[in-house]
Amino acid sequence: MPNMIRVRPTQDGTYTVYLGTTVLISGLSRLQAERYEAAFPIQRPDFSADAAQP
């Protein structure tokens, strides 16, 4: 998925947030990176609606 947001650790102990292959922000603590990821305004797929269909 090209628009997948993810958090990756770096060698210096900080974390980087990516959108696909693009770096959005780097040099964060794990907590900061996870909060940034959670607040990022991307519509994530809602698979629960698909499960409700017969």
C-alpha positions, -999 to +999 in steps of 0.1 A: +000+000+000+017+032-011-002+054+014+004+033+044+017+052+074+042+035+096+068+041+124+103+028+121+132+029+147+165+045+136+200+036+146+203+066+170+173+054+191+148+078+177+118+070+155+108+081+120+072+083+106+067+074+070+039+077+045+047+051+019+083+059+011+081+095+021+095+106+055+070+128+073+089+134+105+120+120+122+139+123+155+109+115+177+106+094+208+085+063+204+056+079+222+057+110+200+059+089+168+029+067+178+009+098+187+018+114+154+008+082+136-025+080+154-034+117+147-024+116+110-055+123+089-056+093+066-087+074+061-080+038+072-101+010+057-131+000+077-134-037+073-162-040+098-187-026+072-176-053+047-182-080+073-218-069+078-226-074+041-242-108+033 
